[in-house]
Amino acid sequence: MEQINYSYLNSLDKEYGTPFYLMDSDMYISNITEFKRGFRIRYDKLIIGYSFKTNYVPVLCKIAKEQGCFAEVVSEMEYALAKQIGFDNVIFNGPIKKADALIEALKDGAVINLDSMYEIDTILKYKKKYSSIEVKVGLRINIDLTDEDGVSKVQCGLRVGRFGFTKEQLNDVIPLLLNSGVQIISLHGHTSSSDRAVVNYGLIVEQMLQVCDKFNLYDLQYFDVGGGFFGAAAKGIDVSHKPKYVDYANCILDVCLSNNWFNKVRPNIVIEPGVSVVANVFSYVSKIFQTKVIAGQHFLTTDGSVFDVKPTMHSNNLPHTFYTKEECYDTSEANLVGSTCMEKDVILNNVAVPSNIGYGDYVKIDGVGAYTMVLTPTFINFVSPIIGMNEDGTTYIVRRRQTVDDVMALYNL
């Protein structure tokens, strides 16, 4: 995106209008390639399951497919989307798999990681009814993610994670499945952490290997450590002390390759990156329409919205750049606010802006590729288009701007 300047954004504005997202597919491919390399220099049996929930823009998912990734989905909607895009290889996770969707995935040959007893019951009923058919499933296990001081590393500081089967439940579940003729071909250890630290993956892998050793899971094909990695970051974010892809790979492989069960079975290691490969692939561009000062506070009002940039309403200022018609090195402090009639629609809080900024200038917010577009509602404004960028600066439509017909399509009048 080095060619971006005021003139370039103005030309895109004339063609597409504002606001809009920009997508850099080359960056996405580079991130996936680098993550693969981190593992394959030591262990070649790696599968990347791209996390649909992080960003399921179909063109992006299609690129993941072309790069050899599986689709990692967590709902019936995402499963249907993966099939529509053309994925033959799907990992079906998530806490809710209704019977029809579960059986469909089973028949399709998806890698299904079961998460609850009602799913187990569905599988056992199916196996009993069709005893001659091979039934292969996986299990998500509940990971104890506490450090050596007993402090929980689970996301948001939660004491325990709610997903997967506990060690006590596995004592019943695994024999029940195996004695019913159901093969266990996958273990899933995904556990979202608060810090994305490398050491967490050692804890996850060790507990997964304990299950494999205890129950002699020699049919296992997929050793799925999940996602939650740090990785891709927009320029302007300090990554000097953050883990790299290869750091995670080495932590996981150090534990795996020292385990007898693992070396005997040599299953596919599965990782499920989302944020770590897509966060820096998208930027958001909007136009300044209004500047005003109220009680000493400077406001810039843009035609964008905080709901398009950080729908979770976190307080962090994302990396950003202002583009004015004429270059200006003097700055003042301002809040960048959105076009909705909500006081909390604050996109950037107390940031330096060019002193000459005004109507018709632009702001680009970077690092909006993860959990942004998939969480953005149709609220007050039409959903913004996504514009793909080629290396030579030419562009193409990834998603058109929403219209009133789109908004009305789901309703009866």
Residue pairs with C-beta under 8 A, 6 or more apart in sequence:
1 22
1 24
1 283
1 389
3 393
4 321
4 323
4 364
5 323
6 323
6 324
6 325
6 361
6 362
8 393
9 285
9 323
9 362
9 364
10 362
12 20
12 285
12 387
12 395
13 287
13 362
15 395
16 385
16 387
16 397
16 401
17 385
17 401
18 285
18 286
18 287
18 303
18 304
18 362
19 284
19 285
19 286
19 287
19 302
19 303
19 304
19 305
19 308
19 384
20 284
20 285
20 384
20 385
20 386
20 387
20 401
21 282
21 283
21 284
21 285
21 368
21 373
21 384
21 385
21 386
21 387
22 282
22 283
22 284
22 285
22 364
22 386
22 387
22 389
23 57
23 59
23 60
23 281
23 282
23 386
23 387
23 388
23 389
23 398
24 280
24 281
24 282
24 283
24 389
25 59
25 60
25 63
25 281
25 388
25 389
26 391
27 232
27 280
27 281
28 60
28 63
28 64
28 277
28 278
28 281
29 63
29 67
31 231
31 232
31 276
31 277
31 278
31 280
31 281
32 48
32 50
32 64
32 67
32 69
32 273
32 277
33 67
34 245
35 48
35 231
35 245
35 271
35 273
35 276
35 277
36 46
36 48
37 245
37 246
38 244
38 245
38 246
38 247
38 248
38 249
38 250
39 46
39 249
39 252
39 253
39 269
39 271
40 46
41 246
42 249
42 250
42 253
42 257
43 253
43 256
43 257
43 269
45 266
45 267
45 268
45 269
46 268
46 269
46 270
46 271
47 69
47 70
47 222
47 268
47 269
47 270
47 271
48 64
48 67
48 68
48 69
48 70
48 270
48 271
48 272
48 273
49 69
49 70
49 71
49 72
49 91
49 224
49 270
49 271
49 272
50 61
50 64
50 69
50 70
50 71
50 72
50 272
50 273
50 274
50 277
51 72
51 227
51 272
51 273
51 274
52 61
52 71
52 72
52 73
52 74
52 78
52 81
52 82
53 73
53 74
53 75
53 78
53 274
53 371
53 374
54 274
54 275
54 278
54 370
54 371
54 374
55 274
55 278
55 281
55 282
55 369
55 370
55 371
55 372
55 373
55 374
56 78
56 81
56 374
57 373
57 386
57 398
57 399
58 81
58 84
58 85
59 388
59 398
60 278
60 281
60 398
61 71
61 81
61 82
61 85
61 87
62 85
62 86
64 71
65 71
65 85
65 86
65 87
70 87
70 89
70 90
70 91
70 111
70 270
71 78
71 82
71 85
71 87
71 89
71 90
71 91
72 90
72 91
72 93
72 227
72 272
73 79
73 81
73 82
73 90
73 91
73 92
73 93
73 94
74 92
74 93
74 94
75 94
75 96
76 97
76 98
76 101
79 90
79 92
79 101
79 104
79 105
79 110
82 90
83 90
83 108
89 111
90 105
90 108
90 110
90 111
91 110
91 111
91 113
91 222
91 224
91 270
91 272
92 102
92 105
92 110
92 111
92 112
92 113
93 113
93 115
93 140
93 188
93 190
93 272
94 115
95 115
95 116
95 162
95 163
97 105
97 112
97 114
97 115
97 119
97 122
99 122
102 112
102 119
102 122
102 123
103 122
103 126
105 112
106 112
106 123
106 126
106 135
106 137
111 138
111 185
111 186
111 222
111 224
112 137
112 138
112 186
113 137
113 138
113 139
113 140
113 186
113 187
113 188
113 224
114 120
114 123
114 137
114 138
114 139
114 140
115 140
115 163
115 164
115 165
117 169
117 173
120 173
120 176
120 177
123 135
123 137
123 177
123 182
124 176
124 177
124 180
124 182
126 135
127 133
127 135
127 180
127 181
127 182
128 180
131 181
134 183
135 181
135 182
135 183
136 182
136 183
136 184
136 185
137 177
137 182
137 183
137 184
137 185
137 186
138 184
138 185
138 186
138 187
138 188
138 222
138 224
139 164
139 165
139 170
139 173
139 174
139 184
139 186
139 187
139 188
140 163
140 164
140 165
140 187
140 188
140 189
140 190
141 164
141 165
141 167
141 170
141 187
141 188
141 189
141 207
141 208
141 211
142 160
142 161
142 163
142 164
142 165
142 166
142 167
142 169
143 161
143 164
143 189
143 191
143 203
143 204
143 207
144 160
144 203
144 207
145 152
145 153
145 154
145 161
145 191
145 193
145 200
145 203
145 204
146 152
146 153
147 153
147 199
152 158
152 159
152 160
153 193
153 194
153 195
153 197
153 200
153 203
154 160
154 161
154 191
154 192
154 193
154 194
155 161
155 192
155 193
155 194
155 228
156 194
157 194
161 191
161 192
163 190
163 191
164 188
164 189
165 173
167 211
170 211
170 215
174 184
174 211
174 215
174 217
175 215
177 184
178 184
178 215
183 219
184 215
184 217
184 219
184 220
185 219
185 220
185 221
185 222
186 220
186 221
186 222
186 223
186 224
186 270
187 208
187 211
187 212
187 217
187 220
187 222
187 223
187 224
188 224
188 226
189 204
189 205
189 207
189 208
189 224
189 225
189 226
190 224
190 225
190 226
190 227
190 228
190 272
191 200
191 204
191 226
191 228
192 228
193 200
193 228
196 228
196 229
196 230
196 243
197 243
198 243
198 247
198 248
198 251
199 251
200 228
201 225
201 248
201 251
201 252
202 251
202 252
202 254
202 255
204 225
204 226
205 225
205 251
205 252
205 255
205 256
206 255
208 223
208 225
209 255
209 256
209 259
209 261
209 262
211 217
212 220
212 223
212 261
212 262
212 265
213 259
213 261
217 261
217 265
218 264
218 265
220 265
220 267
221 267
221 268
222 267
222 268
222 270
223 256
223 262
223 267
223 268
223 269
223 270
224 269
224 270
224 271
224 272
225 252
225 269
225 270
225 271
226 271
226 272
227 271
227 272
227 273
227 274
227 275
227 276
228 275
229 243
229 245
229 248
229 271
229 273
229 275
229 276
230 242
230 243
230 275
230 276
231 244
231 245
231 273
231 275
231 276
231 277
231 279
232 275
232 276
232 277
232 278
232 279
232 280
232 281
232 369
233 239
233 242
233 279
233 280
233 367
234 279
234 280
234 283
234 318
234 319
234 366
234 367
235 280
235 319
235 366
236 319
236 320
236 366
236 367
237 319
237 367
245 276
248 271
252 269
253 269
256 262
256 269
257 263
274 370
275 370
275 371
278 369
278 370
279 367
279 369
279 370
280 366
280 367
280 369
281 369
282 368
282 369
282 372
282 373
282 386
283 364
283 365
283 366
283 367
283 368
284 304
284 308
284 309
284 364
284 365
284 368
284 372
284 384
285 362
285 363
285 364
285 365
286 302
286 303
286 304
286 308
286 362
286 363
286 365
287 302
287 303
287 360
287 361
287 362
288 300
288 301
288 302
288 357
288 358
288 359
288 360
288 361
288 362
288 363
289 301
289 302
289 303
289 339
289 359
290 299
290 300
290 301
290 359
291 298
291 299
291 300
291 301
291 334
291 357
291 358
291 359
292 298
292 299
292 301
293 299
297 335
298 332
298 333
298 334
298 335
298 353
299 334
299 335
299 337
300 334
300 335
300 336
300 337
300 353
300 357
300 363
301 337
301 338
301 339
302 336
302 337
302 338
302 339
302 347
302 363
303 339
303 381
304 338
304 339
304 347
304 363
304 365
304 384
305 338
305 339
305 340
305 345
305 347
305 379
305 380
305 381
306 313
306 338
306 340
306 344
306 345
306 346
306 347
307 338
307 340
307 345
307 376
307 377
307 379
308 338
308 368
308 372
308 376
308 381
308 384
309 318
309 347
309 365
309 368
309 372
310 316
310 318
310 347
310 368
310 372
311 371
311 372
311 375
311 376
311 377
312 371
312 375
313 344
315 349
317 348
317 349
317 351
318 348
318 365
318 366
318 367
318 368
319 365
319 366
319 367
320 336
320 348
320 351
320 363
320 364
320 365
320 366
321 363
321 364
321 366
322 353
322 354
322 357
322 361
322 362
322 363
323 361
323 362
323 363
323 364
324 354
324 356
324 357
324 358
324 361
325 360
325 361
326 356
328 354
328 355
328 356
328 357
329 354
330 354
330 355
330 356
331 352
331 353
331 354
331 355
332 352
332 353
332 355
333 350
333 351
333 352
333 353
334 350
334 351
334 353
335 346
335 348
335 349
335 350
335 351
336 346
336 347
336 348
336 351
336 353
336 363
337 345
337 346
337 347
338 345
338 346
338 347
339 345
339 380
339 381
340 379
340 380
340 381
341 380
347 365
348 363
348 365
354 361
373 386
376 383
376 384
378 402
378 407
382 401
382 402
382 403
382 404
382 406
382 407
383 399
383 401
383 402
383 406
384 401
384 402
385 397
385 398
385 399
385 400
385 401
386 397
386 398
386 399
387 395
387 396
387 397
387 398
388 395
388 396
388 397
388 398
389 395
390 396
